[in-house]
Amino acid sequence: MTLLALGAAAVGAGLQLTVRYYQKTFPYAVAPEQSGGITGALVNVAATSAAGSISFRVYTSPAMLATPTLVTYNPVFSDANWWDANANASRLVGTAEITNESFRILMNTATTAGAQHFIHYTVESEL
């Protein structure tokens, strides 16, 4: 193996180490849990009262190692759904289109137009 080939192999191995295998919305020092608070959570205001009025496409950067496992967390209640801050209620979450580069989190239930909604997530991808 030439010195140039050895260097290229080392760079390739180094790039592989930069591939992400875990991402979360919780602050760095906070372990993910239901009822974990709103700091860092995704937040959106429903434009209409229809189911699906909230839909996020989240991009992982860099891309995950493989298709990840996605887990959602309610910031206030002990379930995995959106928290509706205006009604202090839990709203059904849906997930879709999960790839190593992105995924979608949406709200699968009716709500009040103008209501704020919060949710946390983790994605984990290991070989």
Secondary structure, 3 states (H helix, E strand, C coil): CCHHHHHHHHHHHHHHHCCECEEECCCCCCCCCCCCCCCCCEEEECCCCCCCCCEEEEECCCCECCCCEEEEECCCCCCCCEEECCCCEEECEEEECCCCCEEEEEECCCCCCCCEEEEEEEEECCC
